């Protein structure tokens, strides 16, 4: 009897351990919409317009959406603190995947993890990007199918979003601090980049097969997280691309400086284009720099905005409009026509400006956190938690600049997101967490890596990409920097070529072409010889192409782009005038390619594969195969307990 009792106790103990381990390690994958919502189709990296690649992807999706009908979703249960799992509670992490075998294709030999940006963006924000990547690799005869994975960063979307702890009506994250502290207390420190990197390792290793390669692609903050993943787990991936690099020395404090410098670098190019130069001269200025110097008073206020007295819109919001335009190829060309309208400020100009501002802000009056975009797509509280703790101080700072100092910097800029002083005012109030000692460490990996850097990027300036090549990834002999002379943020899609402008349904952006070539190559060669690097298109300041003209017309609500009823629309086949910036490119095969100097994505999908309501689906925590094994083993244990 004593032996039987001991055996029963052992079996009970084994059963308990099995239940616990199985609950953490196993997941159930269920079919879910290819796109989470209609907005997800249009949302690529939070950008609203990009005419240079929009038409290509729309045509692309009409042709190939019919072949992609199945996506799967699951929820992993992982430790809140991966560094002390036995002492930690758990957290749910949401994962979505597009598998080749589920869509009638041969079983994939590779898995691509697309890492969203932010910090604060969920996988929903890049579904519109995941789809063309999956379809290109799956259905292009020059490539082989790959499975694509999207993970909601902890604290975002469907992975325990922090923002849901804030009461309705909250305008500033600082007003939500007491609610966050009440719910999370000291556990807020675990919603960090470090812990998110462990989440990726946990999920990647669970999904990895012995004969399957793992690839990583991150953009913006996604590169910061990707670098942390490769620092902690140097051999976790077989190839990687980091686009628009955010290195550990990036700081939100100086975003106004970075945006302003990118704007200045962009607008001076106007003088190389006859129509743009003539319009500036006709407005009474010898250069675009003179034009912008006259737009704002000493307090950073534009008088045209002040005269319009738009309800709920600050007079300095003209700078915010410029910051929205400068991030997008195909939309930034509108900056100089808008500046001329702000300077002239007649009745017609004010009507156009008012419509633009209302479209950007989408409403008048105060905005709450839950009004700013889709809370499933972007979590403002997670953005502040990581932004203030990890991406605010420079390496040699003990305290940030004061809100007053940052406001002075904002007032002296022509282009601003209007957030740096708000971040600074929140800094001392936030429950900040300690950072790992090796956050500035050199990544010790030799996997093939491409770094994409746009020389006109206002958000993660080109200097960060150069530093990543020369410092962060300097130990690697297999890392290459691809420089896109005219690209703003996210060169993957914001790198139009002359072909993609003139024939947008047939040619992809250069960054997208290089992406496909790199991952499709079995050796993942970092020596890039793609001809598109010699075809990069300079900005269309003279509005020579239908895509730019259509974007301007849609944004301004009129075909009179410059507001003078005297705009000529040359044929699409015309090329920029002889004064255009030289677009020769040099390829340095000594591991650096330096080319001479968040988008409207609306694929058509079968209605049976899409839905706008996430709540129609629940995501259990075990796979069907593991559930069968689990149930059989559970019955076996119970049977043994009974017969003993």
C-alpha positions in Angstrom: 0.0 0.0 0.0 2.8 2.4 0.9 4.5 1.7 -2.5 1.2 2.3 -4.3 0.7 5.6 -2.4 4.2 6.7 -3.3 3.6 5.8 -7.0 0.4 7.8 -7.0 2.1 10.8 -5.5 4.8 10.6 -8.1 2.3 10.3 -10.9 0.3 13.2 -9.5 3.5 15.3 -9.3 4.4 14.3 -12.9 0.9 15.2 -14.0 1.2 18.6 -12.4 4.5 19.3 -14.0 3.3 18.1 -17.3 0.2 20.4 -17.1 2.3 23.4 -16.3 5.0 22.8 -18.9 2.5 22.0 -21.6 0.5 25.1 -20.8 3.5 27.3 -21.3 5.2 25.7 -24.3 2.3 24.6 -26.5 0.0 26.8 -28.5 -3.1 26.3 -30.6 -3.0 27.8 -34.0 -6.4 28.8 -35.4 -7.4 30.3 -38.7 -7.9 34.0 -38.6 -8.3 36.8 -41.1 -5.5 37.5 -43.6 -6.1 41.2 -42.6 -7.3 42.0 -39.1 -9.3 44.9 -40.3 -9.9 47.1 -43.3 -7.5 49.6 -41.9 -4.8 47.0 -41.7 -4.9 46.7 -45.5 -4.1 50.4 -45.8 -1.7 50.7 -42.9 1.9 50.2 -43.7 4.1 51.6 -41.0 1.5 54.3 -40.1 1.9 56.1 -43.4 -1.2 57.4 -45.1 0.2 58.0 -48.6 2.9 56.8 -50.9 1.9 57.1 -54.5 5.2 55.7 -55.7 4.6 52.2 -54.5 0.8 52.3 -53.8 -0.2 51.5 -57.3 2.3 48.7 -57.6 1.0 47.0 -54.5 -2.6 47.5 -55.5 -2.0 45.9 -58.8 0.1 43.2 -57.1 -2.7 42.4 -54.7 -5.4 42.2 -57.4 -3.2 39.6 -59.1 -2.2 37.5 -56.1 -4.6 38.0 -53.2 -6.7 35.1 -54.4 -3.7 32.8 -53.7 -3.4 33.9 -50.1 -6.5 32.9 -48.2 -5.3 31.5 -44.9 -3.6 33.1 -41.9 -3.2 31.6 -38.4 -3.1 33.2 -35.0 -2.1 31.9 -31.6 -1.2 33.2 -28.1 1.9 32.1 -26.3 2.2 32.2 -22.5 5.7 33.3 -21.5 7.3 34.5 -18.3 6.9 38.1 -17.5 10.5 38.1 -16.5 12.6 35.7 -18.7 15.7 36.2 -16.6 13.9 34.6 -13.6 11.2 32.4 -15.0 10.7 30.2 -11.9 9.9 33.3 -9.8 7.9 35.1 -12.5 4.2 35.4 -13.3 3.3 35.0 -17.0 2.1 37.2 -19.9 0.3 36.3 -23.1 2.0 37.2 -26.4 0.0 37.2 -29.6 1.5 35.8 -32.8 0.1 35.7 -36.4 1.6 33.7 -39.2 1.2 33.2 -43.0 2.4 29.7 -43.9 3.0 28.5 -47.4 1.7 25.0 -46.7 -1.7 26.4 -45.5 -2.1 28.2 -48.8 -1.6 25.3 -51.1 2.1 25.7 -51.5 5.1 23.4 -50.8 6.2 23.4 -47.3 8.5 26.4 -46.6 12.2 26.1 -45.8 12.4 29.5 -44.2 10.6 31.7 -41.6 10.6 35.5 -41.8 9.9 37.5 -38.7 8.8 41.1 -39.4 9.5 43.2 -36.4 7.2 46.2 -36.0 8.4 49.7 -35.2 7.4 52.3 -32.7 8.0 51.5 -29.9 4.3 50.8 -29.6 3.3 49.3 -33.0 1.6 46.0 -33.1 1.7 43.3 -35.8 -1.5 44.8 -37.2 0.5 47.9 -38.3 2.6 45.8 -40.6 0.1 43.3 -42.0 -0.1 45.4 -45.1 3.6 45.0 -45.5 3.7 41.3 -44.6 1.2 40.4 -47.3 3.2 41.5 -50.4 6.4 40.1 -48.9 4.8 36.7 -48.3 3.2 36.7 -51.8 6.3 37.8 -53.6 8.4 35.1 -52.0 5.7 32.5 -52.4 4.5 33.1 -56.0 7.4 34.7 -57.8 9.1 31.9 -59.8 12.5 33.3 -58.9 12.0 32.8 -55.2 10.8 30.0 -52.9 7.9 30.1 -50.4 8.6 31.4 -46.9 6.4 31.6 -43.8 5.9 35.1 -42.4 5.4 35.7 -38.7 4.1 38.9 -36.9 4.4 39.2 -33.1 2.6 41.8 -31.1 5.3 43.3 -28.8 4.5 42.8 -25.1 2.4 45.8 -24.0 0.8 46.3 -27.4 -2.2 45.2 -29.4 -3.2 41.8 -28.3 -0.2 41.2 -26.0 -1.4 42.8 -22.8 -1.7 46.4 -24.1 -0.6 48.9 -21.5 -2.8 51.7 -22.9 -6.1 49.9 -21.9 -5.3 50.8 -18.3 -5.8 54.5 -19.0 -9.2 56.0 -18.3 -11.1 57.4 -21.3 -10.5 61.1 -22.1 -6.8 61.0 -21.2 -4.9 63.5 -23.3 -1.3 63.1 -22.1 0.4 59.9 -20.9 1.5 61.7 -17.8 -2.2 61.9 -16.7 -2.3 58.1 -16.9 0.7 57.4 -14.6 -1.4 56.7 -11.5 -3.6 54.2 -13.3 -0.6 52.4 -14.8 1.2 52.3 -11.4 -2.0 50.9 -9.8 -2.3 48.1 -12.3 1.4 47.2 -12.9 3.5 48.8 -10.1 7.1 47.6 -10.4 6.2 45.1 -13.1 6.1 47.9 -15.6 9.9 47.5 -16.0 9.3 44.1 -17.7 7.6 45.8 -20.7 11.0 46.5 -22.1 13.0 45.9 -25.3 15.2 43.4 -23.4 12.2 41.2 -22.4 10.7 41.5 -25.8 13.9 40.1 -27.3 13.5 37.1 -25.0 9.9 36.7 -26.3 11.2 36.5 -29.9 13.8 33.9 -28.9 11.2 31.9 -27.1 8.8 31.9 -30.0 11.4 31.5 -32.8 12.9 28.5 -31.1 9.5 26.9 -30.6 8.6 27.4 -34.3 12.0 26.6 -35.8 12.5 23.3 -37.6 15.8 21.6 -38.1 15.9 22.2 -41.8 14.4 25.7 -41.8 16.2 29.1 -41.9 15.1 32.0 -39.8 15.2 35.5 -41.2 14.6 38.8 -39.5 13.4 42.2 -40.9 12.9 45.2 -38.7 12.2 48.8 -39.5 12.8 51.9 -37.2 12.4 50.8 -33.6 12.2 47.3 -35.0 15.9 47.6 -35.8 16.6 48.5 -32.2 14.8 45.4 -31.0 16.4 43.3 -33.7 19.8 44.5 -32.6 19.0 43.5 -29.1 17.9 40.0 -30.3 21.1 39.5 -32.2 23.2 40.8 -29.2 21.6 38.3 -26.8 21.3 35.5 -29.4 23.9 35.9 -32.1 23.1 32.7 -33.9 19.3 32.8 -33.7 18.9 33.9 -37.3 20.4 32.9 -40.7 20.0 36.3 -42.3 18.7 39.8 -41.4 17.8 43.2 -42.8 17.7 46.3 -40.6 15.9 49.2 -42.2 16.2 52.9 -41.0 18.3 52.1 -38.0 17.6 53.1 -34.5 20.8 52.5 -32.5 21.1 52.8 -28.7 22.3 56.4 -29.0 19.1 57.5 -30.7 17.3 60.0 -28.5 13.7 61.4 -28.8 15.0 64.6 -27.2 16.4 65.8 -30.5 13.7 64.7 -32.9 13.0 68.3 -33.8 16.6 68.8 -34.7 16.6 65.7 -36.9 13.3 66.5 -38.6 14.5 70.1 -39.2 17.8 69.0 -40.7 16.1 66.5 -43.0 13.7 69.2 -44.1 16.5 71.6 -44.9 18.4 68.9 -46.9 15.3 68.2 -48.8 14.1 71.8 -49.7 17.4 73.0 -51.0 17.1 70.4 -53.8 14.3 72.5 -55.3 16.8 74.9 -56.8 17.9 72.1 -59.2 14.4 72.0 -60.8 13.2 74.7 -63.1 9.5 74.8 -62.2 10.1 74.7 -58.4 12.8 77.3 -58.7 10.6 79.6 -60.7 7.7 79.2 -58.3 9.9 80.2 -55.3 11.3 83.2 -57.2 7.8 84.3 -58.2 6.8 84.2 -54.6 9.5 86.8 -54.0 12.3 84.7 -52.6 15.8 83.8 -54.0 15.8 80.4 -52.3 13.7 78.0 -50.4 15.7 78.7 -47.3 14.6 82.4 -47.5 11.0 81.3 -48.0 11.1 79.1 -44.9 12.9 81.7 -42.8 9.9 84.0 -43.4 7.2 81.5 -42.5 7.5 81.6 -38.7 8.0 84.4 -36.2 10.4 84.3 -33.2 7.9 82.2 -31.3 7.6 79.6 -34.1 4.1 80.8 -35.1 2.9 81.0 -38.7 0.7 84.1 -39.1 -1.5 82.3 -41.7 -2.4 79.6 -39.1 -3.0 82.3 -36.5 -5.3 84.2 -38.9 -7.4 81.0 -39.7 -7.9 80.4 -36.0 -8.6 76.7 -36.4 -10.6 75.3 -33.5 -8.5 73.0 -31.3 -5.4 73.4 -33.5 -2.3 75.1 -32.1 -0.9 77.9 -34.3 2.5 76.0 -34.4 0.8 73.1 -36.1 2.1 74.1 -39.5 5.4 72.5 -38.3 3.5 69.3 -37.6 2.1 69.3 -41.1 5.6 69.6 -42.6 6.7 66.7 -40.3 3.9 64.5 -41.7 4.9 65.3 -45.3 8.7 64.9 -45.0 8.5 61.3 -43.9 6.9 60.1 -47.2 8.2 59.8 -50.7 5.6 61.2 -53.1 4.0 63.4 -50.4 7.0 65.5 -49.4 7.0 67.2 -52.8 4.0 69.1 -51.5 6.1 70.9 -48.8 7.2 73.7 -51.0 3.8 74.4 -52.6 2.3 74.4 -49.1 5.0 76.8 -47.8 4.2 79.2 -50.7 0.5 79.0 -49.8 1.3 79.6 -46.1 3.4 82.6 -47.1 0.8 84.1 -49.5 -2.3 83.1 -47.4 -5.1 84.2 -49.6 -8.6 82.9 -49.3 -8.1 80.0 -51.6 -4.8 79.1 -49.8 -6.6 79.1 -46.4 -9.3 76.8 -47.7 -6.6 74.3 -48.9 -4.6 74.6 -45.7 -7.7 74.1 -43.5 -8.6 70.9 -45.3 -5.1 69.5 -45.0 -4.9 70.3 -41.2 -8.3 68.7 -40.5 -7.4 65.6 -42.5 -4.2 65.2 -40.5 -5.7 65.9 -37.1 -9.0 64.2 -38.2 -11.0 66.1 -35.6 -11.0 69.4 -33.8 -10.7 69.9 -30.1 -8.9 67.7 -27.6 -7.8 64.2 -28.5 -7.6 61.3 -26.0 -5.1 58.5 -26.2 -7.8 56.2 -27.6 -8.6 58.8 -30.4 -5.0 58.8 -31.7 -5.2 55.9 -34.2 -6.3 52.4 -33.5 -5.3 51.3 -30.0 -4.8 47.8 -31.4 -2.3 49.1 -33.8 -0.2 51.5 -31.6 0.1 51.8 -27.8 1.1 55.2 -26.7 1.8 54.1 -23.1 4.3 51.4 -24.2 5.8 54.0 -26.5 6.5 56.3 -23.5 7.6 53.4 -21.2 10.4 52.4 -23.6 11.0 55.8 -25.1 11.6 57.5 -21.8 13.6 54.7 -20.2 15.7 53.6 -23.2 15.6 56.2 -26.0 15.6 59.6 -24.3 19.0 60.2 -22.6 22.2 60.3 -24.5 25.1 58.2 -23.3 26.7 61.1 -21.5 23.6 62.6 -20.0 22.3 62.1 -16.4 19.2 64.3 -17.0 17.5 65.3 -20.2 17.1 68.9 -21.4 14.3 70.7 -19.7 10.9 71.1 -21.4 11.7 74.8 -21.7 15.0 74.1 -23.5 13.3 71.7 -25.9 10.5 74.2 -26.6 13.2 76.7 -27.7 14.6 74.1 -30.0 11.1 73.3 -31.3 10.4 77.0 -31.9 13.6 77.4 -33.9 12.7 74.5 -36.2 10.7 74.6 -39.3 9.5 71.0 -38.9 8.4 69.3 -35.7 6.3 66.5 -34.3 5.6 68.7 -31.3 6.3 66.0 -28.8 9.9 66.4 -27.4 8.9 68.9 -24.6 5.9 66.7 -23.6 8.3 63.7 -23.3 10.7 65.8 -21.2 7.9 67.0 -18.9 6.9 63.4 -18.3 10.4 62.1 -17.7 10.7 62.8 -14.0 7.2 61.5 -13.4 7.6 58.1 -15.1 8.6 54.9 -13.3 11.8 54.4 -15.3 13.7 51.1 -15.3 17.4 50.3 -15.4 19.1 49.3 -18.7 21.4 46.4 -19.4 25.1 47.1 -19.0 25.8 45.9 -22.6 23.3 48.0 -24.4 26.1 49.7 -26.4 27.9 46.4 -27.0 29.2 45.4 -30.5 27.0 42.7 -32.0 29.1 39.5 -32.2 27.5 37.7 -35.2 28.7 36.9 -38.7 25.3 36.1 -40.3 24.6 38.0 -43.6 23.2 41.4 -42.7 22.0 44.3 -44.8 21.5 47.7 -43.3 19.1 50.1 -45.2 19.7 53.8 -44.7 17.8 56.7 -46.3 19.9 59.9 -46.6 16.7 62.1 -46.2 15.3 60.1 -43.3 14.0 62.5 -40.6 13.1 59.9 -38.0 16.1 57.7 -37.8 18.7 59.9 -39.5 21.3 58.4 -41.8 24.1 58.9 -39.3 22.6 56.1 -37.2 22.9 53.7 -40.1 26.5 54.7 -40.6 27.2 54.3 -36.9 25.6 50.8 -37.0 27.9 49.8 -39.8 31.0 51.3 -38.4 30.5 50.5 -34.7 27.5 48.3 -33.7 28.1 45.7 -36.4 31.8 46.4 -36.9 32.8 42.9 -35.8 30.9 41.4 -38.7 32.6 40.9 -42.1 29.3 40.0 -43.6 27.4 43.3 -43.0 26.7 45.7 -45.8 25.2 49.2 -45.7 22.9 50.1 -48.6 22.5 53.9 -48.9 19.4 55.3 -50.6 20.2 58.9 -51.6 16.7 60.3 -51.6 14.8 57.9 -49.3 13.0 59.1 -46.2 12.0 56.6 -43.4 11.7 52.9 -44.3 13.7 52.5 -47.5 12.0 49.1 -48.2 9.0 51.0 -49.6 10.2 54.6 -49.8 12.8 54.1 -52.5 11.0 54.8 -55.8 12.9 54.3 -59.1 12.2 56.1 -62.3 10.6 52.9 -63.6 8.4 52.6 -60.5 7.2 56.2 -61.0 6.5 55.9 -64.7 5.1 52.3 -64.5 3.9 51.9 -60.9 2.0 48.7 -61.6 5.0 46.9 -62.9 8.0 48.0 -60.9 8.5 47.7 -57.1 10.5 50.2 -55.0 14.2 49.5 -55.1 14.4 48.6 -51.4 11.7 46.0 -51.9 13.6 44.5 -54.9 16.8 44.2 -52.9 14.9 42.7 -50.0 13.6 39.9 -52.2 16.9 39.3 -53.9 18.8 39.1 -50.6 16.4 36.6 -49.0 15.8 34.6 -52.1 19.6 34.1 -52.6 20.5 30.8 -50.9 23.8 32.3 -49.8 22.3 35.7 -48.9 25.1 37.6 -50.5 25.6 41.0 -49.1 27.3 42.2 -52.3 24.4 44.0 -54.0 24.5 44.5 -57.7 20.9 45.3 -58.3 20.5 47.8 -61.2 17.7 49.6 -59.3 20.4 51.3 -57.2 21.3 53.2 -60.4 17.6 54.1 -61.1 16.7 55.8 -57.8 14.3 58.7 -58.6 15.0 62.2 -57.2 12.1 64.0 -55.7 9.5 65.2 -58.3 9.6 68.9 -57.5 8.3 69.9 -60.9 5.3 67.5 -60.7 6.2 65.7 -63.9 4.5 62.3 -63.1 0.9 61.4 -62.7 1.4 59.7 -59.3 2.8 62.9 -57.8 0.1 65.0 -59.4 -2.7 62.7 -58.2 -1.3 62.8 -54.7 -1.1 66.6 -54.7 -4.6 66.9 -56.1 -6.0 64.5 -53.5 -4.2 66.3 -50.6 -4.9 69.9 -51.7 -8.4 69.2 -53.1 -7.6 71.0 -56.3 -5.6 70.5 -59.5 -4.1 74.0 -58.9 -1.2 72.6 -56.9 0.8 75.9 -56.6 -2.4 78.0 -56.1 -1.6 80.2 -59.2 -3.9 78.5 -61.8 -0.8 78.2 -64.0 0.5 74.6 -63.4 1.6 72.6 -66.4 1.3 68.8 -66.2 3.9 67.2 -68.6 3.4 63.8 -69.9 4.4 60.9 -67.7 7.1 59.9 -70.1 9.0 63.1 -69.6 12.1 62.9 -67.4 13.3 65.6 -65.0 14.9 68.6 -66.5 18.6 68.8 -67.2 19.2 70.6 -64.0 18.0 67.6 -62.0 20.3 66.3 -59.3 22.7 63.7 -60.7 21.6 60.2 -59.7 24.7 58.3 -60.4 25.3 55.5 -57.9 28.5 53.8 -56.8 28.6 50.3 -55.5 31.5 49.6 -53.1 31.7 45.8 -52.7 33.9 46.3 -49.6 30.7 45.7 -47.6 29.2 49.2 -48.2 26.9 50.4 -50.9 26.6 54.2 -51.0 24.4 55.5 -53.8 25.2 59.1 -54.7 22.9 61.2 -53.3 3.7 53.9 -40.7 1.2 55.0 -47.3 -2.0 54.0 -48.7 -2.1 50.2 -49.1 -5.5 48.9 -50.3 -5.3 45.4 -51.6 -8.5 43.7 -52.7 -9.2 40.5 -50.7 -11.9 38.0 -50.8 -14.5 39.0 -48.2 -14.4 35.6 -46.8 -10.9 36.0 -45.6 -11.2 39.4 -44.0 -13.0 40.9 -41.1 -13.0 44.2 -39.2 -13.8 42.6 -35.8 -11.0 40.9 -33.9 -13.5 39.9 -31.2 -15.0 37.2 -33.5 -11.9 35.1 -32.8 -10.5 33.7 -29.7 -6.9 32.4 -29.5 -6.5 29.3 -27.3 -3.0 28.2 -26.1 -2.3 24.8 -27.6 -1.9 23.4 -31.1 -4.3 20.7 -32.3 -1.5 18.2 -32.6 -0.2 18.9 -29.1 -3.8 18.9 -27.8 -4.3 15.4 -29.0 -1.0 14.2 -27.5 -1.9 16.2 -24.3 -5.3 14.6 -24.0 -4.1 11.0 -24.6 -1.3 11.4 -22.1 -3.7 13.0 -19.6 -6.0 9.9 -20.0 -3.0 7.6 -19.6 -1.9 9.3 -16.3 -5.4 9.2 -14.9 -5.8 5.5 -15.9 -2.5 4.7 -14.1 -3.6 6.5 -11.0 -6.8 4.6 -10.9 -5.3 1.1 -11.4 -2.5 1.5 -8.9 
